[in-house]
Amino acid sequence: MPSALFILVLLAALCSLGCAMSREEKQKLRTQVVEMFDHAYQNYMDHAYPADELMPLTCRGRVRGLEPSRGDVDDALGKFSLTLIDTLDTLVLLNKTTEFEAAVRRVLADVRLDNDIVVSVFETNIRVLGGLLGGHSMAVMLKEDGQHMQWYRDELLHMAKDLGLRLLPAFNTSSGLPYPRVNLKYGVRGPEARTGTETDTCTACAGTIILEFAALSRFTGDPVFEAHARRALDFLWEKRQRNSNLVGTTINIHSGEWVRRDSGVGAGIDSYYEYLLKAYVLLGDDQFLHRFNIHYASIMKYISQPPLLLDVHIHKPLLPARTWMDSLLAFFPGLQVLKGDIRPAIETHEMLYQVTKKHNFLPEAFTTDFRVHWAQHPLRPEFAESTYFLYKATGDSYYLEAGRTILDNLNRFARVPCGFAAMKDVRTGSHEDRMDSFFLAEMFKYLFLLFADGEDLPFDVEDYVFTTEAHLLPLSLSTAPRSSFLVPSNTTVIFSTIASNETCPNRPVSNRTFYMLKILESEEELDDSNFDWTCPNTRLLFPDPAFPHNLREPIRSVVDKSCPRPAPYREPGMGTPPLRAQDFMANNPEHLELLRRMGVSLIHLKDGRVQLVQHATQAVSPIAAEDGIRFMQEMMELSSQQQKEQLPPRAIQIVSHPFYGRVVLTAGPAQFGTDLSKSTTGVRGFVTIAEPYTGCSEITNSEYVQGHIALLQRGQCMFAEKARHIQKAGAIGGIVIDDNEGSSSDTAPLFQMAGDGRSTEDITLPLLFLFHKEGNILQEALKEYREVEVLLSDKARDRAAIFKGKALPGSLFEGSADIVNEAEEGCQTEATTPTSFGQSQSNTAESEGSEVISSKEDPDTSPAEDVNPTVSSEPVKKDSEKKVEPESDADSNSQSVDELLADWREDLEAFRQMEKDEL
């Protein structure tokens, strides 16, 4: 028994060092990556293309000039379908060759590169030029395989060259450093260009050109591109600080003076170092590796303070320049793997992983004691990139678990119905309406590769080098013109052998067992410095499987002690998953109790909506207050998603006897179900009252509802739930009538029914909303005439079209001819709200709060300005503006046809006014 216990303890200890993940589990995670990619990509194609990027909260495309400016961030947008181009080679890697072929055809058919627009040279190079070259590489590879792209004739390469020529004017400086921006149509300088007056650029902006430009030269045989990129790199090298061998962050493109003299491996410099090493890997020019090694030695001497990477001054490298780090430095452990310096890579990655586990994502910047400095996170892929490279180097399944954490956090906190949304604040979980193209270009590549084995990939990725945007350029380019690697007769070539699945995934030579080479003069002796030119064998580095674990453990302890990890998120006092805004029901006692514990109070408004107000000090505990903040933020985001489309009003036209199409009721649309604007005939049928009237459970009179248009009462459940129940009962449409007596389209903004926060693609019938006043007209008609037929459509139809040439019935009664004419004239216009169109529509989901106000007196909570105080798009008019007295049942029953017609006349006047307003 003691021996058995010892074996169990030993197994537990070994698993704590990283148990191997089964192939089945890796396949499951790989499938999850593909599903997540499909969710992001398909929503971009469905809701944003051909725009540059998707806005996932409002579910539409971001078109530069049509959205409020975001400053320099928008310089990446050039009206060239950025996300699609950036995603091309990702499609191939994820085995989506059919989608890739379709995407290439779309790019060739739709994308223009001669737009009169000013773009970032850096972003356009790495995203668009890199995307076109990566797509071309994949197209050539697939064509050579003989199954796909047989029609391809280098069209993407021709586009890439066209774009390269449009970027070249930016390099017309005395230094050879490019201007930071260029006009795709007019270049730089001149009034038409609207650029060319800048004097400064970042080091990375000027130094992250060589891979794409050299590849373009090698592919096309035109050396001009590579020559310009080399000249820029040469100038930066010459301007390094000679004592510290470091470069600054910002440089004057004319004089070469350093504008910002702080130096690090994060924003502003990062990919300059990356491209020096990768240019050697791709092109085989040892000058690049020589420069990289000199820079790297200085980085490790001055900037690296394991596990931290802190900026310093280039002239006084022992003096820190700041006390915080930015998230872009998360790429550096991956670069250290490529360099072969594994130990500091493990240490820095572990620090980043612990920060990630504290905040769910890496904040844009965090302090040396691992607290949030800048709270945003735009779904950057650098941490995933380093995770992949470290797994390839060590084979340690610990990094597979780190990848699982990335997947889980993306799905839990960033996933929204229309894609994945960037985090506005990692502390509160609030979102930003952006999904950058690099999310599809990089994140899913690295995560898929992390969980994939060689047989899962359509090609060998080790025959390619990854650009900083993770585009794939073939290593065979090193044998293209200008890459001839002449070996003097008095030199010796020393090769370093390594197992093919170990570190240095990118290989500069074709032999499968050789990685990097060093040219030595024949009389030179071998010493430790020679290994600066090799990639080490990780099996020799890590003979003890516990070695990576032993490096990580002290880092984990340091982070925990510096910034204690909060308790796992849980529902306050309940031990159950948190209440989500999309699940909240205003009439659910359990939900109301949960709100109370979170310090959230609910107020019913007169128009049927509810108002949510939070006071953090009234929560039962600090954790409950945080839950309340998160719930309020979700509620606001849900409302924002529901307001993504300002749909026009719809029309309900009574076409049966004795109305014959003369009566038209203004109806509110739904953001799901049949789109009546795409129907030429609308939906016509007899109305019947559903039982139960609320429609919140299975319909009991389905034999009457089947083939009819069901009448429902608002309240007690979500609109989508009502629609599903009547659809299951066989209804062809539905009309929801407001349960708030006295409500009318005369006094309230047009009501728009939203979904339930989940997919509503299963709902295929039309659902319209009537305020109480208009709904009462329909109910009275049903009481009096028993069979009432209506037409649901996007606008009132001409009576001749409704009755298809049949003789139109006469007047309802003598003396009503003027009313009939007025009705016919009004029916030819589009239905809309009778209120002023200056009012925005009230976009509300059933049981959702119309107003969300967060009062945070607790200083430990996040700033109040992080929470949008209002969800509703239009405040409700005060009763004093227009008072509607609800009628008693007796009065309603005795209401005459004359009175009904008087109300209908008001509606028809509204339609006529709408036509004048050109709505």
BATOR-291393 format. One record per residue (C-alpha): x, y, z; residue in one letter. Coordinates in pm, whole numbers, padded with zeros to 5 digits, always signed. Example, Ala and Ser with C-alpha at 12.3 -4.5 7.8 and 13.67 -1.06 7.14 Angstrom:
REM residues 2
+01230-00450+00780a;+01367-00106+00714s;
//
This chain:
REM residues 919
+00000+00000+00000m;+00278+00253+00076p;+00440+00174-00258s;+00110+00233-00438a;+00072+00564-00257l;+00424+00659-00360f;+00342+00583-00725i;+00031+00804-00707l;+00226+01089-00553v;+00496+01051-00818l;+00239+01058-01098l;+00079+01367-00949a;+00417+01538-00931a;+00496+01452-01291l;+00157+01581-01408c;+00219+01906-01225s;+00522+01945-01450l;+00301+01912-01755g;+00114+01594-01853c;+00110+01529-02224a;-00215+01636-02386m;-00386+01357-02576s;-00422+01378-02951r;-00800+01371-02909e;-00789+01674-02681e;-00563+01861-02921k;-00801+01780-03203q;-01093+01911-02998k;-00910+02239-02932l;-00806+02264-03296r;-01168+02221-03401t;-01263+02493-03157q;-01008+02727-03315v;-01161+02666-03657v;-01513+02730-03525e;-01401+03057-03370m;-01230+03161-03692f;-01547+03081-03888d;-01749+03293-03646h;-01521+03593-03696a;-01461+03551-04069y;-01819+03479-04168q;-01951+03776-03974n;-01700+03998-04150y;-01808+03865-04488m;-02179+03883-04404d;-02191+04221-04234h;-01878+04418-04324a;-01728+04317-04660y;-01610+04503-04869p;-01534+04743-04582a;-01187+04721-04430d;-01290+04590-04089e;-01588+04461-03895l;-01749+04656-03613m;-01874+04358-03412p;-02097+04540-03164l;-02299+04729-03424t;-02262+04447-03675c;-02150+04655-03971r;-01839+04746-04163g;-01596+05019-04067r;-01556+05254-04361v;-01303+05530-04317r;-01465+05871-04335g;-01809+05741-04244l;-01721+05666-03882e;-01578+05909-03623p;-01201+05933-03662s;-00987+05728-03425r;-00668+05913-03516g;-00362+05719-03628d;-00541+05387-03584v;-00747+05462-03894d;-00435+05499-04109d;-00446+05121-04156a;-00774+05155-04345l;-00748+05224-04717g;-01081+05109-04858k;-00912+04795-04992f;-01101+04523-04800s;-00820+04501-04549l;-00952+04210-04343t;-01009+03985-04644l;-00659+04041-04783i;-00504+03998-04439d;-00684+03664-04399t;-00598+03494-04728l;-00317+03264-04616d;-00498+03188-04288t;-00774+03025-04494l;-00525+02788-04654v;-00352+02701-04328l;-00690+02611-04175l;-00760+02376-04470n;-01022+02607-04620k;-00898+02591-04979t;-01242+02637-05133t;-01300+02952-04928e;-00950+03070-05019f;-01018+03034-05390e;-01344+03226-05355a;-01169+03495-05149a;-00898+03539-05411v;-01161+03584-05679r;-01334+03846-05465r;-01009+04036-05412v;-00933+04037-05783l;-01286+04147-05872a;-01356+04405-05601d;-01038+04555-05455v;-00894+04881-05588r;-00555+05011-05485l;-00572+05355-05649d;-00796+05516-05388n;-00741+05881-05304d;-00669+05808-04941i;-00375+05857-04704v;-00257+05535-04538v;+00021+05422-04307s;+00321+05290-04501v;+00402+05049-04219f;+00050+04905-04177e;-00016+04885-04552t;+00313+04705-04603n;+00271+04439-04336i;-00103+04384-04376r;-00191+04445-04741v;+00135+04389-04928l;+00220+04103-04692g;-00131+03963-04731g;-00112+03971-05111l;+00232+03805-05111l;+00121+03542-04860g;-00188+03477-05069g;+00025+03450-05381h;+00257+03201-05210s;-00040+02988-05110m;-00197+03010-05456a;+00126+02896-05622v;+00163+02611-05375m;-00195+02493-05431l;-00161+02523-05807k;+00154+02311-05804e;-00035+02045-05608d;-00269+02022-05906g;-00606+02029-05731q;-00688+02396-05677h;-00617+02737-05830m;-00542+02594-06175q;-00676+02918-06324w;-00433+03134-06125y;-00188+03343-06331r;-00004+03546-06062d;-00284+03802-06036e;-00220+03862-05664l;+00146+03921-05738l;+00055+04179-06000h;-00159+04356-05740m;+00127+04336-05491a;+00364+04500-05737k;+00108+04772-05809d;+00081+04840-05436l;+00459+04833-05393g;+00496+05098-05662l;+00237+05311-05482r;+00438+05288-05160l;+00773+05374-05321l;+00720+05755-05327p;+00731+05747-04946a;+01101+05649-04966f;+01193+05966-05154n;+01391+06119-04866t;+01756+06209-04828s;+01800+05944-04561s;+01612+05666-04734g;+01376+05636-04437l;+01017+05638-04560p;+00755+05898-04477y;+00510+05748-04227p;+00215+05801-04464r;+00149+05800-04836v;-00149+05876-05059n;-00225+05566-05263l;-00322+05778-05563k;-00101+06087-05538y;+00201+05969-05339g;+00357+06232-05110v;+00397+06606-05141r;+00161+06830-05330g;-00184+06953-05230p;-00358+06644-05365e;-00152+06407-05150a;-00248+06571-04820r;+00066+06423-04668t;+00445+06451-04696g;+00489+06719-04431t;+00576+06476-04152e;+00929+06476-04019t;+00929+06184-03775d;+00868+05812-03797t;+00904+05523-03557c;+01196+05284-03580t;+00970+04986-03643a;+00782+05181-03911c;+01102+05232-04110a;+01267+04903-04018g;+00981+04660-04086t;+00990+04668-04465i;+01262+04428-04572i;+01073+04097-04572l;+00781+04213-04787e;+00988+04433-05019f;+01261+04174-05065a;+01002+03904-05133a;+00836+04131-05388l;+01170+04186-05561s;+01251+03814-05559r;+00905+03719-05691f;+00901+03982-05968t;+01270+04014-06048g;+01256+04391-05989d;+01533+04483-05740p;+01406+04834-05666v;+01190+04730-05371f;+01457+04534-05186e;+01709+04812-05251a;+01490+05072-05081h;+01422+04847-04781a;+01793+04771-04739r;+01879+05139-04758r;+01637+05219-04475a;+01782+04941-04259l;+02136+05056-04332d;+02051+05409-04220f;+01895+05289-03893l;+02201+05077-03823w;+02431+05371-03880e;+02225+05587-03645k;+02232+05342-03354r;+02389+05474-03037q;+02745+05344-03071r;+02815+05300-02700n;+02497+05116-02608s;+02425+04973-02957n;+02059+05055-02898l;+01816+05249-03115v;+01557+05503-03007g;+01182+05489-03062t;+01128+05783-03300t;+01369+05930-03557i;+01371+06234-03787n;+01346+06099-04141i;+01553+06385-04285h;+01831+06450-04034s;+01847+06112-03865g;+01831+06270-03519e;+01660+06065-03251w;+01336+06239-03148v;+01257+05990-02871r;+01562+05838-02711r;+01393+05569-02503d;+01468+05217-02617s;+01294+04885-02554g;+01150+04587-02737v;+00786+04699-02738g;+00583+04953-02932a;+00778+05164-03179g;+01082+04933-03205i;+00961+04572-03173d;+00950+04446-03532s;+01276+04621-03629y;+01465+04359-03427y;+01235+04086-03552e;+01303+04171-03917y;+01680+04177-03875l;+01678+03815-03762l;+01409+03700-04004k;+01575+03877-04296a;+01875+03654-04233y;+01650+03349-04217v;+01468+03438-04540l;+01748+03591-04746l;+02060+03421-04610g;+02253+03750-04578d;+02473+03717-04268d;+02498+04095-04235q;+02147+04097-04091f;+02233+03832-03832l;+02551+04018-03739h;+02352+04333-03666r;+02086+04142-03478f;+02340+03972-03253n;+02497+04306-03160i;+02156+04455-03079h;+02049+04144-02891y;+02356+04149-02667a;+02271+04507-02568s;+01906+04418-02509i;+02004+04140-02273m;+02259+04365-02101k;+02045+04674-02046y;+01674+04611-02119i;+01623+04255-02000s;+01575+04226-01626q;+01422+03879-01614p;+01136+03841-01623p;+01089+04211-01705l;+01178+04401-02021l;+01209+04770-01929l;+01280+05065-02156d;+01604+05257-02101v;+01769+05571-02243h;+01998+05497-02535i;+02267+05736-02405h;+02232+05623-02043k;+02126+05261-02077p;+02154+05196-01704l;+01879+05453-01643l;+01520+05321-01681p;+01299+05531-01906a;+00968+05418-01755r;+00821+05184-01498t;+00569+05004-01715w;+00568+04766-02010m;+00341+04752-02315d;+00176+04439-02449s;+00355+04444-02785l;+00670+04314-02618l;+00489+03980-02580a;+00633+03881-02919f;+00987+03887-02779f;+00992+03540-02615p;+00902+03396-02957g;+01190+03586-03114l;+01422+03457-02843q;+01315+03104-02933v;+01413+03172-03294l;+01742+03307-03164k;+01786+02998-02949g;+01792+03176-02612d;+01527+02967-02441i;+01575+03039-02071r;+01484+03412-02072p;+01204+03333-02318a;+01048+03093-02065i;+01083+03347-01784e;+00932+03644-01969t;+00652+03432-02116h;+00561+03305-01770e;+00540+03660-01638m;+00310+03751-01928l;+00100+03439-01869y;+00048+03524-01502q;-00057+03879-01593v;-00296+03732-01849t;-00452+03501-01591k;-00507+03796-01358k;-00678+04018-01611h;-00804+03760-01867n;-00604+03944-02133f;-00278+04135-02147l;-00356+04501-02080p;-00209+04739-02338e;+00034+04843-02066a;+00104+04717-01715f;+00338+04824-01438t;+00643+04650-01296t;+00425+04526-01011d;+00186+04383-01274f;-00104+04622-01229r;-00302+04773-01514v;-00152+05088-01665h;-00357+05106-01988w;-00664+04889-01965a;-00743+04830-02334q;-00679+04504-02519h;-00746+04502-02896p;-00719+04122-02923l;-00346+04128-02992r;-00189+03796-03099p;+00170+03841-02973e;+00125+03631-02658f;-00025+03346-02862a;+00267+03375-03104e;+00526+03330-02828s;+00322+03047-02677t;+00338+02860-03008y;+00712+02906-03050f;+00786+02798-02694l;+00580+02484-02737y;+00769+02401-03056k;+01098+02458-02874a;+01027+02266-02555t;+00746+02023-02637g;+00611+02113-02293d;+00234+02063-02281s;+00220+02349-02032y;+00207+02577-02334y;-00086+02384-02475l;-00272+02467-02156e;-00171+02830-02198a;-00324+02816-02545g;-00640+02668-02399r;-00657+02963-02161t;-00636+03203-02456i;-00921+03022-02631l;-01140+03015-02322d;-01090+03384-02248n;-01167+03484-02605l;-01491+03287-02598n;-01594+03397-02249r;-01513+03765-02263f;-01460+03879-02623a;-01711+03677-02823r;-02022+03866-02932v;-02298+03769-03178p;-02124+03939-03470c;-01765+03830-03411g;-01510+03910-03140f;-01491+04255-02984a;-01179+04423-02850a;-01171+04490-02478m;-01214+04852-02380k;-01120+04777-02019d;-00989+04440-01905v;-01088+04524-01548r;-01459+04563-01616t;-01489+04345-01926g;-01631+04631-02134s;-01600+04608-02512h;-01489+04833-02794e;-01658+04822-03134d;-01356+04695-03328r;-01214+04370-03459m;-00881+04445-03621d;-00769+04252-03927s;-00464+04114-03745f;-00698+03910-03524f;-00787+03690-03823l;-00442+03712-03982a;-00241+03610-03676e;-00435+03489-03375m;-00601+03191-03539f;-00286+03094-03729k;-00079+03059-03414y;-00354+02890-03213l;-00425+02640-03489f;-00055+02561-03527l;-00020+02524-03151l;-00270+02237-03141f;-00184+02086-03481a;+00050+01802-03570d;+00230+01785-03902g;-00032+01562-04063e;-00304+01815-03976d;-00148+02085-04196l;-00191+02122-04572p;+00178+02208-04613f;+00500+02218-04412d;+00511+02554-04235v;+00882+02510-04176e;+00936+02584-04544d;+00814+02939-04474y;+00903+03236-04259v;+00636+03427-04069f;+00627+03802-04122t;+00534+04025-03829t;+00173+03994-03950e;+00215+03614-03968a;+00206+03607-04346h;+00389+03315-04503l;+00685+03378-04733l;+00868+03075-04879p;+01230+03015-04779l;+01297+02926-05141s;+01322+03301-05201l;+01675+03280-05067s;+01776+03114-05395t;+01615+03386-05604a;+01826+03659-05771p;+02038+03869-05534r;+02046+03593-05273s;+02342+03401-05409s;+02548+03317-05106f;+02913+03310-05217l;+03150+03126-04985v;+03513+03245-05008p;+03768+02971-05065s;+03935+03026-04728n;+03624+02965-04522t;+03472+02662-04358t;+03102+02594-04335v;+02994+02460-03995i;+02644+02312-03968f;+02442+02258-03653s;+02225+01948-03665t;+01898+01928-03482i;+01588+01713-03471a;+01337+01835-03729s;+01059+01908-03479n;+01261+02118-03240e;+01333+02488-03220t;+01400+02739-03499c;+01086+02653-03698p;+01203+02872-03990n;+01495+02727-04186r;+01723+02919-04421p;+01859+02610-04598v;+01678+02332-04778s;+01838+02030-04612n;+01589+01894-04360r;+01852+01826-04090t;+02039+02158-04106f;+01926+02487-03960y;+02176+02772-03951m;+02531+02801-04069l;+02835+03006-03977k;+03111+03099-04215i;+03443+03077-04038l;+03781+03169-04167e;+03987+02851-04197s;+04232+02942-03923e;+03963+03057-03677e;+03916+02839-03371e;+03576+02726-03254l;+03458+02894-02934d;+03131+02980-02762d;+03073+03281-02985s;+03028+03051-03283n;+02700+02935-03135f;+02554+03283-03185d;+02504+03154-03537w;+02329+02830-03454t;+02004+02707-03313c;+02068+02475-03016p;+01921+02130-02978n;+01658+02162-02707t;+01694+01795-02615r;+02041+01882-02492l;+01922+02204-02330l;+01645+02033-02134f;+01758+01681-02038p;+01548+01724-01723d;+01175+01758-01809p;+01132+01964-01492a;+01373+02231-01617f;+01112+02464-01778p;+00890+02416-01473h;+01174+02515-01240n;+01223+02835-01439l;+00853+02921-01429r;+00778+02861-01063e;+00973+03160-00918p;+00810+03391-01174i;+00464+03274-01071r;+00546+03340-00707s;+00679+03690-00779v;+00366+03790-00970v;+00131+03648-00708d;+00306+03827-00422k;+00329+04157-00609s;-00035+04168-00713c;-00248+03905-00533p;-00480+03719-00764r;-00847+03789-00695p;-01080+03509-00597a;-01236+03321-00887p;-01533+03503-01035y;-01862+03369-00901r;-02219+03477-00852e;-02236+03663-00518p;-02323+03423-00243g;-02470+03174-00484m;-02179+02965-00608g;-02344+02948-00953t;-02248+03099-01291p;-02311+03476-01307p;-02638+03623-01424l;-02594+03733-01785r;-02773+04036-01927a;-02911+03829-02215q;-03079+03592-01966d;-03227+03859-01740f;-03606+03862-01699m;-03768+04153-01518a;-04049+03932-01382n;-03821+03657-01252n;-03802+03675-00868p;-03466+03498-00858e;-03319+03747-01104h;-03455+04039-00904l;-03296+03900-00589e;-02962+03866-00768l;-02991+04227-00881l;-03058+04339-00526r;-02748+04161-00400r;-02543+04333-00670m;-02676+04676-00572g;-02893+04708-00883v;-03248+04839-00848s;-03522+04811-01108l;-03781+05082-01181i;-04081+05025-01409h;-04150+05316-01643l;-04493+05417-01762k;-04425+05312-02121d;-04359+04951-02020g;-03983+04968-02018r;-03767+04924-01711v;-03485+05135-01576q;-03181+04981-01406l;-02978+05181-01158v;-02675+05056-00969q;-02531+05183-00641h;-02214+04990-00566a;-02233+05080-00197t;-02566+04896-00168q;-02420+04564-00284a;-02383+04289-00024v;-02007+04262-00084s;-01728+04409-00299p;-01741+04099-00520i;-02114+04147-00564a;-02053+04511-00659a;-01808+04399-00926e;-02067+04151-01051d;-02313+04438-01072g;-02074+04651-01273i;-02017+04366-01515r;-02390+04300-01548f;-02462+04668-01619m;-02189+04677-01881q;-02329+04367-02048e;-02673+04524-02048m;-02544+04834-02223m;-02356+04629-02479e;-02661+04413-02542l;-02869+04724-02600s;-02598+04861-02830s;-02606+04541-03034q;-02984+04563-03055q;-02958+04916-03190q;-02722+04811-03468k;-02991+04869-03730e;-03240+05153-03734q;-03505+04967-03931l;-03787+05164-04093p;-04144+05117-03969p;-04373+04853-04112r;-04742+04857-04205a;-05038+04644-04100i;-05318+04692-04353q;-05669+04559-04280i;-05790+04418-04612v;-06108+04227-04517s;-06467+04354-04516h;-06556+04632-04455p;-06211+04793-04457f;-06069+04669-04787y;-05723+04812-04738g;-05831+05159-04629r;-05701+05114-04273v;-05325+05113-04223v;-05163+05083-03881l;-04805+05191-03814t;-04612+04894-03677a;-04270+04852-03524g;-04030+04604-03690p;-03832+04316-03544a;-03460+04264-03588q;-03519+03898-03668f;-03753+03688-03877g;-03875+03763-04229t;-03747+04091-04368d;-04062+04244-04514l;-03860+04501-04709s;-03738+04214-04930k;-04087+04082-04995s;-04285+04216-05289t;-04616+04077-05166t;-04585+04087-04787g;-04760+03829-04569v;-05139+03813-04580r;-05366+03615-04351g;-05647+03612-04097f;-05565+03706-03740v;-05639+03495-03436t;-05557+03541-03069i;-05296+03298-02943a;-05345+03108-02620e;-05176+03181-02391p;-05202+03543-02497y;-04848+03620-02384t;-04706+03352-02612g;-04446+03265-02348c;-04520+02893-02347s;-04636+02633-02595e;-04946+02749-02784i;-05254+02552-02674t;-05485+02654-02961n;-05243+02562-03237s;-05530+02428-03451e;-05660+02786-03481y;-05320+02953-03502v;-05194+02731-03782q;-05195+02918-04112g;-05300+03242-03938h;-05135+03555-03805i;-05122+03527-03427a;-05204+03814-03192l;-04986+03828-02881l;-04952+04048-02575q;-04624+04206-02481r;-04458+04097-02158g;-04327+03809-01945q;-04072+03678-02199c;-03848+03777-02486m;-03993+03867-02824f;-03790+03594-02991a;-03942+03337-02755e;-04294+03445-02854k;-04202+03415-03221a;-04063+03066-03176r;-04378+02946-02999h;-04623+03069-03262i;-04394+02949-03540q;-04396+02603-03385k;-04776+02621-03377a;-04782+02685-03753g;-04848+03060-03762a;-04745+03252-04074i;-04683+03576-03883g;-04730+03749-03552g;-04841+04082-03410i;-04738+04182-03058v;-04964+04437-02889i;-04829+04659-02614d;-04972+04586-02269d;-04917+04944-02152n;-05257+05109-02177e;-05254+05444-02350g;-04932+05394-02540s;-04946+05522-02893s;-04720+05588-03189s;-04838+05949-03155d;-04648+05997-02832t;-04364+05742-02832a;-04070+05673-03062p;-04115+05385-03298l;-04060+05059-03113f;-03816+04806-03255q;-03816+04448-03124m;-03475+04300-03056a;-03356+03943-03026g;-03261+03760-02712d;-02883+03786-02748g;-02863+03447-02916r;-02890+03338-03275s;-03237+03405-03419t;-03176+03248-03759e;-03432+02980-03673d;-03713+03240-03674i;-03852+03263-04028t;-04188+03436-03986l;-04247+03814-03964p;-04325+03969-03624l;-04456+04325-03590l;-04532+04545-03288f;-04835+04768-03228l;-04869+05018-02949f;-05182+04985-02734h;-05385+05245-02922k;-05323+05090-03265e;-05356+04740-03125g;-05694+04830-02979n;-05817+04923-03326i;-05731+04577-03452l;-05881+04405-03149q;-06208+04599-03181e;-06231+04506-03547a;-06182+04141-03453l;-06455+04161-03187k;-06702+04318-03426e;-06635+04122-03745y;-06489+03796-03606r;-06283+03733-03922e;-06028+04002-03994v;-05766+03965-04268e;-05453+04179-04264v;-05151+04236-04482l;-04809+04266-04316l;-04569+04459-04535s;-04292+04716-04540d;-04531+04986-04656k;-04898+05032-04729a;-05003+04877-05061r;-05223+05029-05330d;-05571+04884-05311r;-05565+04789-05679a;-05254+04583-05615a;-05412+04417-05313i;-05726+04308-05495f;-05543+04237-05824k;-05785+04407-06062g;-06106+04306-05886k;-06376+04567-05851a;-06294+04774-05552l;-06570+04780-05288p;-06762+05101-05240g;-06759+05339-04948s;-06816+05212-04601l;-07105+05448-04574f;-07243+05746-04752e;-07034+06059-04734g;-06701+05891-04683s;-06565+05931-05035a;-06315+06195-04931d;-06188+05963-04662i;-06154+05678-04914v;-05957+05895-05155n;-05739+06011-04874e;-05685+05651-04772a;-05596+05544-05123e;-05351+05829-05157e;-05196+05752-04821g;-05173+05381-04892c;-04936+05444-05179q;-04673+05585-04948t;-04430+05402-04727e;-04542+05335-04374a;-04358+05517-04099t;-04399+05663-03756t;-04637+05957-03728p;-04402+06130-03487t;-04125+06358-03600s;-03858+06156-03779f;-03598+06349-03586g;-03669+06114-03300q;-03459+05801-03295s;-03619+05464-03254q;-03638+05303-02916s;-03455+04978-02962n;-03552+04758-02670t;-03556+04390-02593a;-03842+04256-02390e;-03772+04288-02018s;-03460+04493-02078e;-03375+04816-01904g;-03412+05131-02103s;-03167+05317-01889e;-02858+05191-01710v;-02704+05423-01453i;-02405+05324-01246s;-02340+05514-00927s;-02004+05407-00791k;-01910+05568-00467e;-01664+05293-00378d;-01317+05422-00470p;-01197+05070-00542d;-01436+05026-00831t;-01354+05132-01186s;-01414+05496-01289p;-01773+05592-01349a;-01695+05726-01693e;-01623+05371-01808d;-01994+05299-01791v;-02231+05451-02042n;-02511+05600-01836p;-02784+05549-02093t;-02899+05260-02304v;-03217+05394-02456s;-03176+05597-02772s;-03464+05833-02695e;-03608+05950-02363p;-03974+05895-02309v;-04189+06205-02350k;-04339+06340-02033k;-04707+06298-01976d;-04743+06673-01985s;-04636+06681-02349e;-04922+06470-02463k;-05150+06287-02227k;-05343+05984-02342v;-05626+05879-02117e;-05678+05502-02121p;-06028+05404-02210e;-06236+05167-02003s;-06351+04838-02148d;-06707+04962-02172a;-06602+05266-02370d;-06391+05050-02596s;-06676+04813-02668n;-06912+05093-02757s;-06665+05274-02981q;-06827+05347-03316s;-06687+05296-03664v;-06685+05675-03703d;-06448+05705-03409e;-06226+05435-03550l;-06210+05613-03883l;-06111+05934-03708a;-05813+05756-03562d;-05729+05597-03896w;-05736+05938-04059r;-05460+06051-03821e;-05249+05755-03926d;-05301+05829-04294l;-05197+06188-04241e;-04878+06055-04088a;-04806+05853-04402f;-04855+06158-04618r;-04622+06358-04398q;-04366+06079-04425m;-04372+06104-04802e;-04306+06478-04783k;-04008+06413-04559d;-03869+06166-04818e;-03836+05889-04564l;
//
